[in-house]
Amino acid sequence: MPKRQVRNAFYFYMIDFREQQKKIGIQYGNIREVSEAAGPSWREAPPNVRAKFEEMARQEKLKRNVPDQKFTSTGIPFSEIERQERELREAEEAEREYINNIVKLKSFNSEIIHEYFYVMDVNYYCKFNSDYLIGECTALRFNVKNGIKDQFHTMINPGPIPVGYAYDVKLGAQELGLDMPDAITYKTLPYIDTLAIIVDYLKHGLPTSSKTVPPIYTMPERVQPVLNFILQMCAKTGEDDGMFRVYKLDTLFYTLLNGVKNRGDEGFPRESLALAQLKKDPFRYTPGLGCRHHEDIDKAAECTTSRVKRWAYTIMDSCCPVVGVDMLPSKHVPGDFDLDTIINFREQKKERAGPSVAVPRWGEPSNASASDINQSSFNESANTSASTSAPSTSSKKEKKAQPPLRMPKTDYSQTLRPAPELTEANFPSFSAGRGRGLASSLNKMHIGKPKK
Ligand SMILES: [Zn+2]
């Protein structure tokens, strides 16, 4: 069957018009001529005349379109699915382009390590129609140079349990360590306050007139809940939701690491590997990352604060060694992480052959303590002169004082000491280790391999 053209009301009017004209002796060569002749009278036709032909068109459409229109098994027309897919593709392209641009632009003069990225996660009891019943959210900002700056966390009371959803809500509450919405024991914030704080948080450092805020990054499977949470807040508060963008963290991770890498063997050959690294979640069982509530009930792994910290740590774990940023506890790695080992390796490496990562030092850490997470300054340039640079070609390096590397509660002054003389034999498992946390960082730094 030939492809059918849409026959609208005017088409039927033209057919009728041609018949009427024929009766009075006027003939038309083709439909185009009829169209030109019939146009003026159609435009002036009274409603009852138009209605007659509109009804003919409607009947025709009903007759023809119904068997033509294809539906999915859930009753959605394929054309609608295609439209949604197209919009999704366009949105993904815009997202990729934004991330590429910002990384490329800022990598040009090493500014990228100072660029703050905002990460967000939500815990939801269950999905309710197209909305998510949110119980907790955390937003966090970090940059590669100074690590995690701070975070905003709140538990949320989603209001009454929707009728028929009590069981789903209960399951979600148990799995995620949330109180039931009708029996909440912890402190919660109303939507309106939460949104106001998140907007302020995202607008940090922007001009007050700014109409957009930086994108929020989250894991791909959490883009919908986070977006929905923001839309819900906007709907309840009347805020314009157009300023928010929720992007995929794995795309950022992939682009960021590949943007700062210096050698062909660094970075991710494929974007899926960035997601795999995040999913591996090497800091999952690190204690002390969750909010007070989740720590108290011993479910910190399910806490949104713990999750966003782990994501940031995972990204920095890969990026810091590549750009030559020394990792500080609580900032770039969890506060109680045993960094002594990695520092010893560095000292040993510098003495032996100099750093194998042949990059300019993009700023050394200040002697910030692990507990000053909320006091770190945006003025990072003041820190960079504090310590000596490490020229990549030098084979003779003086030892420099390392930042404190103990548990945050420990008195650091007692623990600073020169690194003991060690050989690679002291750490046989590290060079063999693959894929977990610091072990993989060590591999990335090519410790123990001959300098090129
Ligand atoms: Zn929590």
Boltz pocket constraint, residues with backbone or C-beta under 6 A from the ligand:
constraints:
  - pocket:
      binder: B
      contacts: [[A, 136], [A, 290], [A, 291], [A, 292], [A, 293], [A, 294], [A, 302], [A, 303], [A, 304], [A, 305]]
      max_distance: 6.0
